Amino acid sequence: MAAPFPLIDVSGTPYERGVQYGSQAAERIRRGVAHYGAQLARMSLGEAEIAALVRAYTPIIDAFDDTYVPEMQGIADGAGIPFSHVALLNARTEILKLAENPTLRAKLEEPPDGCTGVIALPAATADGRLLHAQNWDWKAECSETAVVLRIRRDDGPDILTFTEAGALARSGLNSAGIAITANYLESDRDYRDIGVPLALIRRKCLQEGNPALAMRAVYATKKSAANNMMVSASTLAGPAVAINFECAPDETFQVHAENGLIVHANHFQSPVALAKLKDTGIASTPCSLYRDLRVRDLLTSDVGRLTPEHLKRALEDDFAYPWSVCRPPRMSLQNVEVATVAAIVMQPAAGILEAAPLPALGAVYTRYTL
């Protein structure tokens, strides 16, 4: 049974938060760097080449939010590693596939970053409060490099996020009741130009105290590649809103709830999107075609009385095992060991995030709160 994800608490200025983060999570950060470093070595990329790629990309990060580079520098200093390694943890796909060497696109041996996400709106739940959940499907070894990061901020809402150690955010919620999860998408428009790293867009969303600004960060920010981002905003009193954003690099499409549910896997659903672009990801994630259908089917009969336990059971579905909603560790079509690294179930208005590492091996959830 995998160990629970450690909780990392940080506060202060961006640089101070980074130093605290880096020092507390140093072992997991170094383990993640070693993992991606081995991959880079297979592509004949040394420290000098990595540093050059990061230098080319850093101005884009800094222009998007000028607090991110100091925070990443703090992480590097706290963990005792070069800044370039932390930058790669936060923007590895964009930096490697774009930057100055387009041939890297063909060399990158990355399996698709899977995921199945679900939002249950208040009308669908037992207590009238929104639920937001996700399975994160990625490299199995990342169960040992992920953390839950709790950020106490003086300049905006506090943040609770599940992420790879050293990264600024992935999925999570904030003290304003805003939450985000994300799913891999792929289109024929990807990697034609340089955009903001997807992980930093998610962090920007979680920094906002108003859902309009959180959704703007997702909807309007230029991206390098497609991605699906599910954004919700809710209150303890019950009112809530949730929108699924299917993002192409240069355009965003919306998917809204049906019968109180939004469920999304790794393929485009919007008819408008499918009329305008080509979904190129299904060849590598064919189970996406039914994962969202399975989760929706498992939840529909309980709409109106859904609880976090209902969502956990749906995300543990093993139909078509091992190509299931809940993936056991197995080899991908890219010959990389992948798994459902974590199941995450959030009650955003209450500031509660529950996470279970490698749930296909036995889902044991740990509760984290703001």
N, C-alpha and C positions, 0 to 999 in steps of 0.2 A: 504494500500500500504506500502510495506516494505521501511525502510529508506535506503539511499545510504550507501555503505560500506565506513567507514572512511579511509582517507589517512593518513598513518603514515610515516613521513620523518625521516631518520636516517643517520648519517655519523660518521667518526672517526674510531678508532680501533674496532675490533670485540666486545670487552667487552663494550666499550662506546656506540656502536650501540645498543647492547642489552639493556643497561640501558635506553637509549632513547626510544626504542621500548616498553619495559616493562612499563615505566611510562606513555607513551601516550596511550597505549592500555590496561591499567590495568583492567578496568572494563570488557572488552570483554574477556580478558585472564582468569580472575577469573570466569566468567560465563562459559567458556568452561571447565575449571578445575572442576567446580561444576557438570557440566553435566556428564563428564567422571568419576568423583568421585562417583556419585550415581550409575553408572554402576559397578564400582569396588566394591562398598559396597555390591551390590547384589551377588557378587562372593566371599564375605567374605574376601576381601583383605583390610587390614588396612595400615596405613602409613609405618609401619616397613616393611611389605611385599613388598610394592611398592618401597621403598628405596632400598631394597635388590635386586629387579629385575633390577632397574636402575643401581646400582653399577656393576652388572654382565654385563650389556650391554654397559656402558660408554666407556670401552677400544676399542670396535669395532668402535664407533663413532669417537673417538679421533684418531685412526689409519687411518681412512678414510680421515679426514681433521682436523688438530689440532687447527683450529680456531673455530670450532663449539661448543665445550664445553665452552670456555670462552664467546662466544656470548650468549649461552643459560643461563650461570650463570648470565650474565648481565641482561637478560630478567627477570630472577627470582628476582634479586635484585631490578630492577626497578619496578616490579609489587608487590613486597613484598610477594612472595610465595616461597616455597621450590624448589630447583633445580630439584628434582625428578618430580615435576608436569610439569615443562617445558619440561623435557626429554620425558615424556609420550606424551605430545602434538606433539612432533616431531617424535616419534617412537612407538606410542601406540600399533599398531597391532603386530609389531615384538617383542616388549618386553613382551607383554601379552601372545602371542601364543608360544613363544620360551623360552628364558631365561632358568631357571632351573626346571620348572614344566610343563611337557608336558600335564598334565591333563587340563591345562588352554585352550588348543585348543578346547576341548569339551564344556567348560563352556562359552566361549566368545559369547555374544549375539549381534554380529555385523551384520547389514544388509550389503549386497554388496555395495561397493562404486561405483556407476554406472558411467555414463558419455557417451556423444556422442561427438566425436571430428571431426573436418574438417579442411583441409588445401586446399586452392585454390592457385595453382602456378601462376606465372606472366602471362603465356599464357592464363589462364582462366579468368583473371580479366580485368576490364574496363581500369584501369590506368597502367597495366603492373607491378603491385607490389603485392607481396605475401600477402595473408590473412590467419590468423590462428585463429580458434575459438573452443569453447567448451561449452557444458552444463555440470555443475557439479551436479550430483545427489547424495544426501546424506541425513542425518537427517535434517528435516525441521527446527529445532531450531537453526541449525548452521548458518542460515541467520543472526542471532544476535550475532555470535561470529567470523565472518570473517572480514578481513580488506584487504586493498590494501597497500602494503609495498613498499616504494621507498628507495633504499639503495644507498647512494653516497659512492663510494669506491675509495681509493687511490691506491689499488693494483690490479685493473682490471676493467672491464666494470661496469657501474652503472646498477642496477637491478630494475625492476618494477614487482612485483609479487602479485597475488591474493592468499590469504592463510587464514587458520584459525589463529586467533590471538594467538601469542606465538610460532607459527611454523616459520621456517626459509624460507620456500618457498612452493609453490604448482604449479600453472600454472603462466606463465609470459614470460617476454622478457627482453633483456638487450640492452645496448647502442651499441653493436656490431651487432645488428640485429638478434640475436639468440633467438628463442622462443621454449617453451615446454608446452605441455598439456599431461594429462595422463588419462587412463581408467582402471578400474578394470578388471582383468582377474583371472581365477582360473584354476589350473591344478593338475594332480595327483602327481606332483613332489613337491608341496608346503610344507613348514614347516618341511623339513627333516633336515635342518641345519640352522645355523645362518648366515645372510647376513646383508648388510648395509640397514638401513631404506630407504624406497622408497622416502620419502619426501626429504631426504638429497641428494639422487642421483639427484633429479630434481634441487636442489639448486646448486649442483656442476656443472651441465650443464649450468646454468645461470651465473656462475662465469667465464666461459671461454670466451675468445675473438676470438677463432678460431673454426669453426664448426667441424673440425676434433677432437679436444679435447673435445668439448661438446658431440659429438656422442660417443666418446670413453667412457666417464663417464657412459652413458646409456648402451652401448653395452657390456662393459667388466666387470662392477662391479658385484660382487657376490650378489645375492639377497636371501631373505628368501622365497619369494613367487612370483608368476607370476604378471606381470603388463604390460600394454601397454603404451608406451611413444612415442609421436609424436614430432619430432624435426625438426625445420625449421631454415634456415639461409638465410637472404635476405639483399639487399642493396637498397638505394633510386634510384640507376641507373637502377635497374630491375633484374640483375642476382640473382638467388636464387636456393636453393636445399632444399628438404624435404624428410625425410624417416620416415616411421612408424616402430617402433621396438616392436615386440611382444616378451616380455621377460619371459622366464621360469627362475627359480632360477639359473640354471647352463648353460643356452644356450639362444641365442637371434636369432630371425628370422625377416626378413625384408619384408615389404609390401610397394610397390612403387605406384606412382600415376597412375591413369587411366583417360585419357581425361582431364588431368590437375587437378584432384581432388584426395585427399586421404580422405576417410571417415571411421571412426572406432567406434564401440560401445564396447560391453563387451564380445565378443567371438573371438576366434582365427580365422584368415582368411588364414594364410599362409598354403599352401598345405604341405610344408615340416614340419611345426610344427604339423599339424594334423596327419601326418604319424608317428610322433615320440612320441607324448604324448596324454593324454586324457583331453579334455576340460570338466571340472567338474562344471563350473559356470552357465551354461544355465538353470539349474533347478531352480536357485534362481533369475535369471534375464532373463526370457524367452522373454521379449520385445526386448532384444538385437538382436534377429534374424531378426527383420525388421527395427529397428531404423536407422541403417546405410543405408539401402536401401531407406528408406523414404527421408533422407537428400540428398542422391545422386540424387534421382529422381527429387526432388524439385529444384536442382541446375543445372542439366544437360542441360536443354533447354536454359539457360543463360550463358553457358560457353563461355568465350571470352568477356563478358561484366559484370562479377560479381562485386558487390560492397559490402561493409560491410552490407548494408541493406538487400541484398539477403541472406546473411548468417544468419542474425538475424531472418528473416522470416522463414527460414528453421529450425532453432533451436527452433522456437515457434510452430512447427507442433503439432497438437493435434489428429492426427489419432490414433484410438484405445484407446482414452481417457478412463480411467486415466493412462493406460499403454502406454504412448505416449512418443515421443521424448522430449517434454516439460511436465514434471510431475507436476501435482498439488499436494498439500499435501495430502497424502493418506497412509493407512497402508500397509506395505510391507508383504511379505510372512513370515517374521520373527516377525510380529506384532509390528513393530516400524514405527513411522510416518516418511515418507521420502518425498522428493520433489526434483525438480530441484532447488537447493539452489541458483545457480547463472548461468547466461549466460554470457560468456566472449568472446569478439570479439577483436582481436588484429591486428594492422598494424605494424609489428615488425620493419621494416626499418625506419618508422617515429616515433617510440617510443610511440605509442598510444595504450592504453588498455581501452576498454569500458566494463563495468560490470553492469548487471541488477539483483537485488535480487528478488528471487521468481517470475520469469517471467511468470509463468502460471497464476498468479494473476493480471497480467498487467505489461508488460515489459517496465520499465523506465530505460534507460541507463545513467550512469554517465561516463564522459570521464576523464581518468587519463593519464598524460604524463610524460616522462622523462625530 
